[in-house]
Amino acid sequence: MQLQLQNFSALVTGAAAAVQGAARQLVDLSVGSTLRAMLEASASMALWLQWLILQMLQMTRAATSVGSDLDSWMADFTVSRLPAVAAAGTVTFSRFVAVAPALVPAGTNVLTADGTQTFQVIAASTVAGYSAAQNGYVLVAGQVSIDVPVAAVVAGGLGNVQAGVVTQIAAALPGVDTVTNGLPFQGGLDAESDAAFRARFQTYLASRSRATPTAVGYAVASVQQGLQYTIEENALPSGGTQLGSFVVTVDDGTGNPPNALLTSVAAAIEPMRPIGTTFAVQPPVVSWATISMTVTVTGDAVHAVVAAAVVGAITGYVDALPIGTPLPWSRLTQQAYQASALIGNVGAVLLNGGTADLVPPASGVVKAAGVTVN
């Protein structure tokens, strides 16, 4: 039954009609009369009670609850909101004089030019120049610069900054003078929105039967925001066929998800899989795309500015392609035109030196190795 809401005037009018209908003679309900004042006071109380009922109804239904109320509602089903994800990227530390060795320790903080966003150098043993013994990245004598990975100190979408805005080193580094980010930072996501939380809860309900692709997909999606995944049934990681085995390919948008993330995904899938089956969690096979094109600008537009916009648009488009999705060569021209209204013509578009589409395997993903705009 739906609650019929009434405003103050409707409540007073209804009460006045009821009083007059029950009276044997005409009653004084004019403005300022004692009886009208009593009816208006009762209407005010009724409005307050109506508001309390609405508040209760809102908080007891997931479709209308928001914020912490939605969190408490979902907690009854042991479902929690996914936290924010920190943006990550690469910065380049440089120096003017490269005579002596220098060290960029893990944990070093760098900031955007306006000082609003802080990023921290993270240890990565797979990155060239990293020294586990010194817990940092070493610039040897004669080396002018080094690229190191960083992550936002505060998780969220505000960490997705443009190229060239990280320019400050929080504390002095002996032998290091400047820092900058040649490419934009990506991957930062705010905490799961109410709408996304409700949508995932529907998947949660559908997964209660367990041992289904929907259940496995829910387990993967609940590990971290922004994950892409595919599920191949009766398959092996090598590409062979085996009944009762399935392979889950997971990507966090980088094409190279960390081992800790893959381990977390496997742990989430384990309670969902049927007894007697086996599974494997793997990163995607990356198909690198090297792209080049020539752009002609109109009027007095600055070619370098337009070219930078084209590079950013194409890189973002390519890196956002889902697992198993091909990169059409013809789409590159479209992305270039959409990047700026100051483009007069786009030509000489090449994808890995040719004009053929780049088609990754079913468990592969396409990433931009480099975009050159002349």
C-alpha positions in Angstrom: 0.0 0.0 0.0 1.4 3.4 -1.0 1.4 6.2 1.5 -0.8 9.1 0.4 1.1 12.3 1.3 -0.7 15.5 2.1 0.5 19.0 2.6 -0.4 21.5 5.4 -3.4 23.0 3.5 -4.9 19.7 2.6 -4.7 18.5 6.3 -6.3 21.6 7.6 -9.0 21.5 4.9 -9.8 17.8 5.6 -10.0 18.4 9.3 -12.3 21.5 8.9 -14.6 19.5 6.7 -14.8 16.6 9.2 -15.5 19.0 12.1 -18.2 20.9 10.2 -19.8 17.6 9.0 -20.0 16.3 12.6 -21.4 19.6 14.0 -25.2 20.3 14.2 -24.7 24.0 13.6 -22.3 26.3 11.7 -18.9 26.5 13.4 -16.4 29.4 13.3 -13.4 28.3 11.3 -12.3 31.7 10.2 -8.7 32.8 10.3 -7.8 33.6 13.9 -10.5 31.5 15.5 -9.7 29.2 18.4 -11.0 26.1 16.6 -9.0 26.8 13.4 -5.9 27.4 15.5 -6.4 23.9 17.1 -6.9 22.3 13.6 -3.7 24.0 12.3 -1.7 22.8 15.3 -3.0 19.3 14.7 -2.1 19.6 11.0 1.5 20.6 12.0 1.8 17.5 14.2 0.5 15.4 11.4 3.1 16.8 9.0 5.8 16.0 11.5 4.5 12.4 12.0 4.3 12.0 8.2 7.9 13.1 7.9 9.0 10.5 10.5 7.1 7.8 8.6 8.9 8.8 5.4 12.3 8.8 7.1 11.6 5.3 8.5 10.4 4.0 5.1 13.4 5.5 3.4 15.9 3.9 5.8 14.3 0.4 5.7 14.5 -0.1 1.9 17.7 -0.4 -0.1 16.1 1.4 -3.0 15.6 4.6 -1.1 18.4 4.4 1.6 21.5 6.5 1.0 25.0 6.8 2.5 25.4 5.3 5.9 21.8 4.1 6.0 22.4 2.0 2.9 25.6 0.7 4.4 23.8 -0.5 7.5 21.0 -2.0 5.4 23.5 -4.0 3.3 25.4 -5.0 6.5 22.5 -7.3 7.4 23.5 -9.3 4.3 27.2 -9.1 5.0 27.7 -7.0 1.9 29.9 -3.9 2.3 30.7 -0.9 0.1 33.9 -1.1 -1.9 36.5 1.5 -0.8 38.1 4.1 -2.9 41.0 3.1 -5.2 44.2 5.2 -5.3 45.5 6.5 -8.6 48.9 5.4 -9.8 51.4 6.4 -12.4 55.1 7.1 -13.1 57.1 10.2 -12.3 60.6 11.1 -13.6 63.2 12.4 -11.1 65.9 14.4 -12.8 69.1 16.3 -11.8 71.2 19.0 -13.4 74.6 17.5 -12.4 75.0 13.7 -12.6 78.5 13.3 -11.1 77.8 11.2 -8.0 75.2 8.5 -7.3 71.8 9.5 -5.9 68.9 7.6 -4.2 65.2 8.1 -4.5 63.9 6.2 -1.4 60.6 4.4 -1.4 58.1 6.5 0.6 59.3 9.8 -1.0 56.4 12.2 -1.4 55.8 14.4 -4.5 53.1 16.9 -5.0 51.1 18.6 -7.8 52.0 22.2 -8.6 49.1 23.6 -6.5 50.0 21.3 -3.6 46.5 19.7 -3.4 47.5 16.1 -4.4 50.3 14.1 -2.8 51.8 10.9 -4.3 54.2 8.5 -2.7 57.0 6.5 -4.3 56.3 2.8 -4.0 58.8 -0.1 -4.0 58.7 -2.3 -7.1 61.4 -4.9 -7.5 60.6 -5.3 -11.2 61.4 -1.6 -12.1 64.8 -0.8 -13.4 67.1 0.9 -10.8 65.3 -0.5 -7.7 67.6 -1.6 -4.9 66.1 -3.8 -2.2 69.1 -3.2 0.0 68.7 0.5 -0.1 64.9 0.4 -0.4 64.8 2.9 -3.2 65.8 3.7 -6.8 69.4 4.4 -7.5 70.7 6.9 -10.1 74.2 5.8 -10.9 77.0 8.3 -11.7 76.3 9.8 -15.0 72.6 9.0 -15.0 70.5 12.2 -15.4 67.0 10.8 -14.7 65.0 7.8 -13.5 61.4 6.7 -13.8 59.7 5.4 -10.7 56.2 4.3 -9.8 54.0 6.3 -7.4 50.5 6.0 -5.9 48.2 8.7 -4.5 48.4 9.0 -0.7 44.6 9.7 -0.6 42.6 7.3 -2.6 39.9 8.6 -4.9 39.2 10.1 -8.3 41.0 13.4 -7.5 44.3 11.5 -7.9 43.7 11.2 -11.6 45.8 14.2 -12.6 46.9 15.3 -16.0 50.5 15.0 -17.4 53.0 17.5 -16.3 51.3 18.7 -13.1 53.4 16.8 -10.6 56.3 19.2 -10.1 57.2 19.4 -6.4 59.3 17.2 -4.2 58.0 17.3 -0.6 61.4 17.1 1.0 64.9 17.7 -0.4 66.6 14.7 -2.0 70.4 15.0 -2.2 71.5 14.8 -5.8 67.9 15.1 -7.2 66.6 18.4 -8.5 63.2 18.0 -10.3 60.3 15.7 -10.7 57.5 15.5 -13.3 54.9 13.1 -14.7 55.1 12.6 -18.4 51.8 10.8 -18.6 48.5 11.3 -16.8 47.8 9.3 -13.6 44.8 6.9 -13.9 43.0 4.3 -11.9 41.8 6.5 -9.1 38.2 5.8 -8.1 36.0 7.2 -5.4 34.3 4.9 -2.9 31.5 2.9 -4.5 28.5 5.0 -5.2 25.0 4.2 -3.8 23.7 3.3 -7.3 26.7 1.0 -8.0 26.3 -0.5 -4.5 22.6 -1.4 -5.2 23.5 -2.8 -8.6 26.1 -5.1 -7.1 23.7 -6.2 -4.4 21.4 -7.5 -7.1 24.3 -9.6 -8.4 24.9 -10.7 -4.9 21.4 -12.1 -4.6 21.8 -13.8 -8.0 25.0 -15.4 -6.8 23.4 -17.1 -3.8 23.0 -20.3 -5.8 26.8 -20.4 -6.0 28.9 -22.4 -8.4 27.7 -20.3 -11.4 29.4 -17.7 -13.7 27.3 -15.0 -12.0 28.6 -16.1 -8.6 32.2 -16.1 -9.7 31.8 -12.7 -11.4 30.3 -11.3 -8.2 33.3 -12.6 -6.2 35.8 -10.9 -8.6 33.9 -7.6 -8.8 33.7 -7.5 -4.9 37.5 -7.5 -4.6 38.2 -4.0 -5.9 36.5 -1.4 -8.0 37.4 -1.0 -11.7 38.3 -4.6 -12.3 37.7 -6.2 -15.7 37.4 -10.0 -16.0 36.5 -12.8 -18.3 35.6 -16.4 -17.4 36.5 -19.3 -19.7 34.8 -22.6 -18.8 36.4 -26.1 -19.3 39.7 -24.4 -20.1 43.3 -24.3 -18.9 45.6 -21.3 -18.6 47.7 -22.8 -21.4 44.7 -22.6 -23.7 43.9 -26.3 -23.7 40.6 -27.9 -22.8 39.9 -29.7 -19.5 36.4 -30.5 -18.2 35.7 -29.2 -14.7 38.3 -26.4 -15.0 37.9 -22.7 -15.6 40.2 -19.7 -16.0 39.5 -16.2 -14.8 41.5 -13.4 -16.5 41.6 -10.2 -14.4 42.8 -6.8 -15.3 42.9 -3.6 -13.1 43.3 -1.3 -16.1 47.1 -1.5 -16.3 47.4 -4.8 -18.2 49.8 -6.0 -15.4 47.8 -6.5 -12.2 50.0 -7.1 -9.1 50.3 -10.6 -7.7 48.6 -9.5 -4.5 45.5 -8.6 -6.4 45.4 -12.0 -8.3 45.8 -13.7 -4.9 42.9 -11.8 -3.5 40.7 -12.6 -6.5 41.6 -16.3 -6.2 40.7 -16.2 -2.4 37.3 -14.6 -3.3 36.5 -17.2 -5.9 37.4 -20.2 -3.8 34.1 -20.3 -1.7 32.1 -19.9 -4.9 33.5 -22.8 -7.0 31.7 -26.1 -7.0 33.4 -29.1 -5.4 35.5 -31.2 -7.7 36.5 -28.3 -10.0 39.7 -26.4 -10.4 40.4 -22.9 -11.5 43.2 -20.5 -12.2 43.4 -16.7 -12.0 45.7 -15.0 -14.5 46.6 -11.6 -15.8 45.7 -10.7 -19.4 48.1 -11.1 -22.3 49.0 -7.6 -23.4 49.0 -6.7 -27.1 50.9 -3.5 -27.4 49.7 -0.8 -29.8 52.2 1.6 -31.3 50.2 4.4 -33.0 51.3 7.3 -35.2 49.4 9.9 -37.3 49.6 13.3 -38.8 47.3 16.1 -37.7 46.6 19.4 -39.4 45.2 22.2 -37.2 42.9 25.0 -38.3 43.3 28.7 -37.9 45.8 30.0 -35.3 45.6 26.8 -33.2 48.8 25.7 -31.5 49.7 22.3 -33.0 51.5 21.1 -29.8 48.4 21.7 -27.7 46.1 19.9 -30.1 48.6 17.0 -30.5 48.8 16.6 -26.7 45.0 16.4 -26.6 45.0 13.8 -29.3 47.6 11.7 -27.6 45.6 11.8 -24.3 42.3 10.9 -26.0 43.8 7.9 -28.0 45.8 6.6 -25.0 42.7 6.7 -22.8 40.5 5.0 -25.4 43.0 2.2 -26.0 43.8 1.6 -22.4 40.1 1.3 -21.5 39.3 -1.5 -24.0 37.9 -4.5 -22.1 39.6 -7.9 -22.1 39.4 -9.6 -25.5 38.2 -6.5 -27.3 40.0 -5.7 -30.6 41.4 -2.2 -31.4 39.9 -1.2 -34.8 42.3 0.9 -36.9 39.5 3.1 -38.1 38.6 4.1 -34.6 41.9 5.9 -34.2 40.9 8.6 -36.7 37.6 9.0 -35.0 39.2 9.4 -31.6 41.6 12.0 -33.0 38.8 14.2 -34.4 36.8 13.9 -31.2 39.8 15.1 -29.2 39.7 18.7 -30.5 37.4 20.8 -32.7 40.6 22.6 -34.0 41.6 19.6 -36.1 41.4 20.2 -39.9 42.6 16.8 -41.1 44.0 13.5 -39.8 46.2 11.4 -42.1 48.9 8.8 -42.2 47.3 6.8 -39.4 49.3 3.7 -38.6 48.7 1.0 -36.1 51.9 -1.1 -35.4 53.2 0.2 -38.7 50.1 -0.8 -40.8 46.4 -0.4 -41.2 45.1 -3.7 -39.9 43.1 -4.0 -36.7 44.8 -5.3 -33.6 43.0 -8.3 -32.3 44.1 -9.7 -28.9 43.4 -13.3 -27.8 40.3 -14.0 -25.7 42.3 -13.6 -22.5 44.3 -10.6 -23.9 44.0 -6.9 -23.7 45.2 -4.0 -25.9 47.4 -1.3 -24.3 49.0 1.8 -25.8 52.8 1.4 -26.1 53.1 4.9 -27.6 51.2 7.5 -29.6 53.0 9.8 -31.9 51.2 12.8 -33.4 53.1 14.8 -36.0 
